Amino acid sequence: MYKCAIEAFYSEEDEGYVAIVPELAGCSSFGNTEEAVLKEIMTAIELWLQAAGKEGREIPQPVGKPLLRAIVGGDIAVHHARPQVAVV
């Protein structure tokens, strides 16, 4: 199993959730719910890796936590909470 960072967010423009895998160029998915977009991105990752293997492309080594640590600059804590919404 390829373990990588997944970035998922709600897109007002698309009126749904979008997920991307920064380590795998062009690997993205769309879903109407958080659960749907995560299911779809897992399929997209699998297909991306299969295509890369067949085409002889190099599959990048996952950088996940080290990359995240470099971005946030320190300790990483996982919080399983829904994002807060501000109404203005």
C-alpha positions in Angstrom: 0.0 0.0 0.0 1.3 3.4 -1.0 1.0 5.8 1.9 0.9 9.5 1.0 -0.6 12.8 2.1 -4.1 13.6 0.8 -5.4 17.1 0.7 -9.2 17.3 0.8 -11.3 20.5 0.8 -14.7 21.8 -0.1 -14.9 23.8 -3.4 -17.6 26.4 -3.6 -16.9 26.7 -7.3 -17.4 22.9 -7.9 -20.1 22.6 -5.2 -18.5 19.5 -3.8 -15.3 18.1 -2.2 -12.0 17.8 -4.0 -9.1 15.7 -3.0 -5.5 15.8 -4.4 -2.3 13.9 -3.8 0.5 16.4 -4.0 3.1 13.7 -4.4 1.4 12.2 -7.5 1.1 14.8 -10.2 -2.4 15.1 -11.5 -3.9 12.6 -9.0 -7.2 14.1 -7.9 -10.9 13.2 -7.3 -14.3 14.8 -6.7 -17.2 13.8 -4.4 -20.4 15.2 -3.1 -19.5 14.2 0.5 -16.3 13.9 2.5 -16.7 10.1 2.5 -17.2 10.0 -1.2 -14.2 12.1 -2.1 -11.9 10.0 0.1 -13.2 6.7 -1.4 -12.7 8.2 -4.9 -9.1 9.4 -4.1 -8.1 5.9 -2.9 -9.3 4.6 -6.3 -7.4 7.4 -8.1 -4.2 6.6 -6.3 -4.4 3.0 -7.2 -5.1 3.8 -10.9 -2.3 6.4 -10.9 0.2 3.9 -9.6 -0.9 1.2 -12.0 -0.6 3.6 -15.0 2.8 4.8 -13.9 4.0 1.2 -13.5 2.8 0.3 -17.0 4.4 3.4 -18.5 7.7 2.9 -16.7 7.4 6.2 -14.9 9.1 6.6 -11.6 6.9 6.4 -8.6 7.9 9.0 -6.0 8.7 7.9 -2.5 6.0 9.1 -0.1 7.2 12.0 2.0 4.0 12.5 4.1 5.0 13.4 7.7 8.4 14.8 6.9 6.9 17.1 4.4 4.1 18.1 6.8 6.7 18.7 9.5 8.7 21.0 7.2 5.5 22.9 6.4 4.2 23.4 9.9 7.7 23.5 11.5 7.4 21.1 14.4 5.3 18.6 16.2 2.3 17.1 14.4 -0.8 16.2 16.3 -3.8 14.5 14.7 -7.1 16.0 15.5 -10.3 14.2 14.4 -12.7 17.1 14.4 -14.8 18.8 11.8 -13.6 22.2 10.6 -15.2 25.2 12.2 -17.4 27.4 10.1 -17.5 31.2 10.6 -20.6 33.0 9.5 -20.1 36.7 8.8 
